[in-house]
Amino acid sequence: MNLLISSAGRLSALLALSLAAGCSSLGGAVNPAKYDSMTCAELNTAVGDTARDISQTAITRGKVANTSVPNWLLGGTRVKSAVAKRETARIELLKQRQEAIVATRANRCPRSAG
């Protein structure tokens, strides 16, 4: 009985994780022009926000990769792999966005004097 409850809990966690990852948006292509109108403070905030998003996505990807999928769950390994790949793609997009923000900031904002 405990084995059945434990397996059901894992199945529920895996399904919830795949649904949550499926609902996350990858967004569109990186558009550097939208950063041209931002102030230096806004660019700094955007760099921090993007770095936080990269970290959170990497943590999620690690949790997915370390999830133990029961053998009887057909397609569970494929779902796990697909979710991890989606998170990897999201990290790559976030890195591109961060590079665009950093490049804009480097061109427009003076270096701090400290």
Disulfide bonds with the S-S distance in Angstrom:
Cys40-Cys109 2.04
